[in-house]
Amino acid sequence: MMAVTGLSTAALADKHQKNKNFDRNAAIAGGAVALYGLHSHNTLLTVGGIAGAAYAGKKYEDERKAQARNHRRYHRHHRIHRNY
């Protein structure tokens, strides 16, 4: 049972880390699009880039919080159920 719990926790942490990295990179890309829009005086690119960066930033924060929540849950379980 311990191996299954460990594997599922590791897979879940890996999923959250990958999603978090993707969302962070998407937010950076959105910011770059917004800067390019400002530089080229293109309002559509500016607004779209800002909106994309804000959305990806929100998703990044949600993934970060979910990853921390799972980390706490994992350690709470193993703190209570130690094998001596």
C-alpha positions as CSV (number, residue, x, y, z in Angstrom):
1,M,0.0,0.0,0.0
2,M,2.9,2.4,0.8
3,A,4.4,2.0,-2.7
4,V,1.1,2.8,-4.4
5,T,0.6,5.9,-2.2
6,G,4.2,7.0,-2.9
7,L,3.8,6.5,-6.6
8,S,0.5,8.3,-6.9
9,T,1.8,11.2,-4.8
10,A,5.0,11.5,-6.9
11,A,2.9,11.4,-10.1
12,L,0.6,14.0,-8.8
13,A,3.5,16.3,-7.8
14,D,5.0,15.8,-11.2
15,K,1.8,16.8,-12.9
16,H,1.4,19.9,-10.8
17,Q,5.1,20.9,-11.4
18,K,4.6,20.5,-15.2
19,N,1.4,22.4,-15.2
20,K,3.0,25.1,-13.0
21,N,6.0,25.4,-15.3
22,F,3.7,25.6,-18.4
23,D,1.5,28.3,-16.8
24,R,4.6,30.3,-15.7
25,N,6.0,30.2,-19.3
26,A,2.6,31.1,-20.8
27,A,2.4,34.1,-18.5
28,I,5.9,35.2,-19.6
29,A,4.9,34.8,-23.2
30,G,1.8,36.8,-22.7
31,G,3.8,39.6,-21.2
32,A,6.2,39.4,-24.1
33,V,3.2,39.7,-26.5
34,A,1.9,42.7,-24.5
35,L,5.3,44.4,-24.7
36,Y,5.5,43.8,-28.4
37,G,2.0,45.3,-28.8
38,L,3.1,48.3,-26.9
39,H,6.2,48.7,-29.0
40,S,4.3,48.3,-32.3
41,H,1.4,50.5,-31.1
42,N,-1.0,47.6,-31.6
43,T,-3.8,47.8,-29.0
44,L,-5.2,44.3,-29.8
45,L,-1.8,42.6,-29.1
46,T,-1.3,44.7,-26.0
47,V,-4.7,43.9,-24.5
48,G,-4.5,40.3,-25.6
49,G,-1.1,39.8,-24.1
50,I,-2.1,41.4,-20.8
51,A,-5.2,39.2,-20.6
52,G,-3.2,36.1,-21.5
53,A,-0.5,36.9,-18.9
54,A,-3.2,37.6,-16.2
55,Y,-5.0,34.4,-17.0
56,A,-1.8,32.3,-17.0
57,G,-0.6,34.0,-13.8
58,K,-3.9,33.1,-12.1
59,K,-3.6,29.5,-13.2
60,Y,0.1,29.4,-12.0
61,E,-1.0,30.6,-8.6
62,D,-3.8,28.0,-8.5
63,E,-1.3,25.2,-9.4
64,R,1.2,26.5,-6.9
65,K,-1.4,26.4,-4.1
66,A,-2.6,22.9,-5.2
67,Q,1.0,21.6,-5.2
68,A,1.6,23.0,-1.7
69,R,-1.7,21.6,-0.5
70,N,-0.8,18.1,-1.7
71,H,2.6,18.4,-0.2
72,R,1.1,19.3,3.2
73,R,-1.4,16.4,2.9
74,Y,1.4,13.9,2.0
75,H,3.5,15.0,5.0
76,R,0.6,15.1,7.4
77,H,-0.3,11.5,6.4
78,H,3.3,10.3,6.9
79,R,3.8,12.2,10.1
80,I,0.8,10.4,11.7
81,H,1.3,6.9,10.2
82,R,5.0,6.3,10.8
83,N,6.5,2.9,10.7
84,Y,8.7,2.2,13.6
